[in-house]
């Protein structure tokens, strides 16, 4: 138990040292010449307008969350591609028995040299695996496309949606109402 605590303590101390060493070294090495441009608030490359304590537009968070959701979903393509690539390699009948054994061990996650000969993946089994993997990824990708189409149709990807929908909802004013608004205040009362 004390060995585990010692390892955790050592890991924590080393983590803090590795984090603080570059910061402290940079504090001593970097030049100290602040000016108005360096001291100004920087946010997304845009100059600030008004107070910085206003609430952010919710559309920024919606687009950011949608990006994260679709980005994480795309990350699932990598393990599929690794398995699919190994299965297509095993599908080739020209693969030697030694290479077939190595690929089978890698795909079945078995230590090298421990796979029994009867458990080696045959070309027929590899073909079934290839078609199953292709079907799985097509279903997965179609679900992603349907979700993307739904988000697009709903308008969550339109950055200026509120402005365009507000313009559509404001009814056109008659020329009589515009003439009343154009008169000076003392003549209206």
N, C-alpha and C positions, 0 to 999 in steps of 0.2 A: 504494500500500500504506500509506504514512504517513497519507494522508487517511482511510482506513478505520480505522486505529488511533486517529487523532484523534477521529473520530466516536464510536467505542466508548468511549474515555476520557471524552469530554464527556458521553455518555449515562450512564455509570456515576457520574460526579461529580454530575450533576444528579439522578439517582435517589437517591443518598445524601443530598443536600441536601434534596430534597423529603420524604424520610422523616424526617430528623432535625429539621428546622425546627419542625414542629408539636409534636414531643416536647419539645424544649428550651423552646419558648414556653410550653407547658403546665406545665412544671416551675417556671418563674418566676411564672406567673400564678395557678395554682390555690392554694387555701388549704391550710395545713398544720395540720390539727387531727385527728390520729388518735385513735380511741377503741377500746374493746374490740370493738364491733360491726364497725367498719371493718377491723380487723386480723384478724378471724376468717376461717377458710378458707371459701370459697364454692364449692359444687359443685352445679350443677343445682337450686338452690333448696332443697336438703334439708340439714338439719343433719347434721354428721358424727357417726358413731357408731363408737367404737373407733379403732384406728390407721388412718392414711391410707396405710399401706404394704401393705394387703391387695390381693390380686389382684381385678380386676374380673370380673364374671360374663361369660361368653362370649356369652350371649344378647344383651347390649348390642351387641357387635360384629356379630353375625349380623344383627340388625335394621337396624343402620346400613348394613351392606354391601348388604342387600336393598333398602333405600331408595335407595341410590346407583345400584344396577343398574337398578331400575325408573324412577328419575328420569332417568337418561341415555337409556334407551330411549324415554321419552316425548318427549325433546328431538328425536327423529327425526321427530316429527309436524310440526314447523314447516317444514322445507324441502318436505315433501310437500304441506302446505297451500298454500304459495306456488305451486307448480307446478300443483296441482289447481285452485286459484282462477283462475289464468291460463288454464287449459284450458277451464274452464267459461265464462269470459268470451268466449273465442274460439268457443265452441259456439253462442252466440247469433247468429242470422242477421241481426239488426238492427244489428250492429256495422258502423260505416262502414269503408271500405277503409283510410283513414288510421289509424284506431284499431287495425284488424286488423294493419297493418304495425308499429305501435309495440309492440303486445302480442307479436307474433311475434318482433320483435327482442329484446325483454326476455326472453322464454322461451328463445330460442335463444342468448342471451348474445352477441349481435352488436352492434357499435357502431351507434349510431343513424344511419340513412341509408345503410347499406352492404348491407342485405339485398336480394337480387335478388327481383324480383316473382314468379318461379316458385317461390321457397322460402318464401313466406308460408304460414302454417298455415291450411288450409281448415277449414270446419265439420266435414267428414267426418273429417279427420285429428284434429281436436280431440275429436270424439266417441270415436274409438278411444283417444286419450290419456286421456280422462276415465274410460272403463270400465276401462282398464288400471290407472290410478292407484287407482281405487276397489277393484279386485281386489287390488292389491298391499297397500293399507293394511288391508283385511280379513284377509288372510293374516298380516300383521305383527301386527295386534291380536289375532288368535286365538292366535298363538304366545305373546304376552304373557299372555293369559288362561289358557292351559294352564300356563305357568310359575307364574303367581300361584296357580292352583288347586293345583299340586303343592306349592308352598311352604306354602300354608295347610293342606293335608291332612297334610303331614309334621309340622306343628306348630311351624314356625320362627317364626311370628308370635305364638304364645302366650307372653306374657311370664312367666307363672307355671307353665310346663309342668313344671318339675322338681318343684315342690311337689305338684302334682296327681298326677303319675305316681308319686311316692314314697309318697303316701297309698294309692294303689291297690295298690302292690306289697307293702306291709306286711300280713302276714296278721293276722286278728283273733285276739286272745289269749283263751284259755279262762279261765273264772272261777277254776279251780284255780291256773293260773300267776299270775294277778293276786293271788290270796290269798297265795301264797308270797312275791311281791315286796313285799307290804304288811307282812309280819312284820318285827320288829326284827332287826338283824344277828346279835345273839348267839343268838337262837333258831333261826336258819337253820343255823348251823354245828354 
